[in-house]
Amino acid sequence: MRSITALFFLFCFLAPSALAQLRFGFYGRSCPRAESIVANVVANRFRRDRSITAALLRMQFHDCFVRGCDASLLIDPRSGRPSEKSTGPNASVRGYEIIDEAKRQLEAACPRTVSCADIVTLATRDSVALGGGPRFSVPTGRRDGLRSSPNDVNLPGPTIPVSASIQAFAAKGMNTNDMVTLIGGGHSVGSIHCSLFQDRLNDPAMDRTLNARLRNTCRSPNDPSVFLDQRTPFIVDNAIYGEIRRQRGVMRIDQNMGLDRSTRGIVSSFAQSNALFRKRFAEAMVKMGRIGVLTGRSGEIRRNCRVFNNGR
């Protein structure tokens, strides 16, 4: 009941104002080249590093699931004033320099016009397409937030139960189908350090061949990382769902989605149809990009994505 109430409140609060002010082609007149500038920056980086798709997907998720899609994650910590970046869950988020470069070029072309929150959304969208995922349009018009505090960060971890994950997504206006889509889609190109999935290595149900391979990798020093999708680790596709069905999910939450009765049917349907997964993933990404957005005169348009305009 609490989840339903939270979902109802979220849409009642956002629908008449914030959501209505996001629109496709928002920068058509104020900065006509905005989307192409971001796309070119992302494409140039992708040619050198295909892993940026995973990095940007994680960045957008970690930003939107804290205070909404307001670029609060991008603020650098300062002496005596920590930010969201200061927390453990965000310590390994990367790709900030891609956002910085896009912002630099946008400020040269259209000063104080394109928000950092929109840059994150556009850059992630473009990286998904480059990574073999679906191509889709996203509405823009977000503004940047005025707060970034480690106290606000409460992100779901790798061992979270499916039921708790469903509740966490519901609190952000996302349903169970969205959850399975976004977690699986994000993890289709993601990686994880060995220290974060030791519980899986002790699961007798895990595929023996994969278990042996992971144990061998994790014997190396300095906490090595492994791909979450063992088949197509640089492509945003449905392969990870097939892996989950064969007890080859590396992360606990991934494997549990294939076992829990509330999610296993969705996992199965995605494993059987990449076309269905691509459609739902595009829809879920657009939906996630609307969480808690600031529009109109709320927030600000940062000149530097790492610092509030007033310098604080």
Summary of the structure (lengths in Angstrom):
residues: 312
radius of gyration: 19.2
end to end distance: 40.0
largest distance: 58.8
contacts: 1034
relative contact order: 0.18
helix: 53%
strand: 5%
